[in-house]
Amino acid sequence: MIQEVAILKIKPNRNQEFEAAFQEASAIIASMPGYISHSLQKCIEVENQYLLLVNWQTLEDHIVCFRRSQKYQTWKELLHHFYDPFPTVEHYERVF
């Protein structure tokens, strides 16, 4: 299992819109091959910042199966216009 990690900085005054769009987008990611689970957490200290954690069976499930899919295009349309700046996405694997 790998974990996708992204810190999402949302444009000011767009949090409620973003959260509603993310709820819709959640069904997209949850339907993908290799998907295990995900969570979205709002930062307490930094306004307009969220942490997205997605667990995938393999890195390829995220990079190839999801990002090259037609469903990813819908994900982008729903969410990418909220980000400023665009987030860096990193992947982690459990050490112990």
C-alpha positions in Angstrom: 0.0 0.0 0.0 1.1 3.5 -0.7 -0.3 6.8 0.6 -0.8 9.8 -1.6 -0.3 13.1 0.4 -1.3 16.5 -0.8 -1.5 19.8 1.1 -4.3 21.8 -0.6 -4.3 25.6 -0.3 -7.7 26.9 -1.3 -8.4 30.3 -2.7 -9.9 32.7 0.0 -13.6 32.5 0.7 -14.0 29.3 -1.3 -13.9 26.7 1.5 -17.6 25.8 1.4 -17.7 25.5 -2.3 -14.5 23.4 -2.3 -15.9 21.0 0.4 -19.1 20.5 -1.6 -17.2 19.8 -4.8 -14.9 17.5 -2.9 -17.8 15.5 -1.6 -19.0 15.0 -5.2 -15.4 14.2 -6.3 -15.0 11.6 -3.5 -17.3 9.2 -5.4 -15.0 9.4 -8.4 -11.8 8.5 -6.6 -13.5 5.8 -4.6 -14.6 4.0 -7.8 -11.1 3.7 -9.2 -9.2 0.4 -9.4 -6.6 0.1 -6.6 -8.3 2.6 -4.4 -8.4 1.7 -0.7 -9.5 4.8 1.3 -9.2 8.6 1.6 -9.7 11.4 4.0 -9.8 15.2 3.7 -8.8 17.2 6.8 -9.0 20.9 7.4 -6.0 22.6 9.0 -6.7 24.3 12.4 -3.8 26.7 12.3 -3.7 27.7 8.6 -6.9 29.2 7.1 -7.9 27.7 3.7 -5.6 24.7 4.0 -6.5 21.0 3.8 -4.7 17.7 3.9 -5.7 15.1 1.5 -4.6 11.5 2.2 -5.4 8.7 -0.3 -4.4 5.1 0.2 -3.8 3.1 -3.0 -2.7 -0.5 -3.5 0.1 0.5 -5.8 1.7 3.7 -7.0 0.6 2.8 -10.6 -3.0 2.7 -9.4 -2.7 6.4 -8.7 -0.3 7.6 -11.4 -1.5 5.5 -14.3 -5.0 4.1 -13.6 -6.4 7.3 -12.0 -4.5 10.2 -13.5 -4.8 8.8 -17.1 -8.5 8.0 -16.8 -11.5 9.9 -18.1 -12.8 10.1 -14.6 -9.7 12.2 -13.6 -10.8 14.8 -16.1 -14.0 15.2 -14.2 -12.0 15.3 -10.9 -9.9 18.1 -12.3 -13.0 20.1 -13.5 -14.5 19.8 -10.0 -11.5 20.7 -7.9 -8.4 22.1 -9.6 -9.8 25.7 -10.0 -9.9 26.0 -6.1 -6.1 25.6 -5.6 -3.7 28.4 -5.2 -1.0 27.4 -5.7 -1.4 24.0 -7.3 -0.5 21.4 -4.8 2.6 19.1 -4.8 1.5 15.5 -4.5 3.9 13.0 -2.8 3.7 9.3 -2.2 4.7 7.4 1.0 5.1 3.8 1.9 5.0 2.4 5.4 8.4 1.7 7.0 7.0 -0.1 10.1 
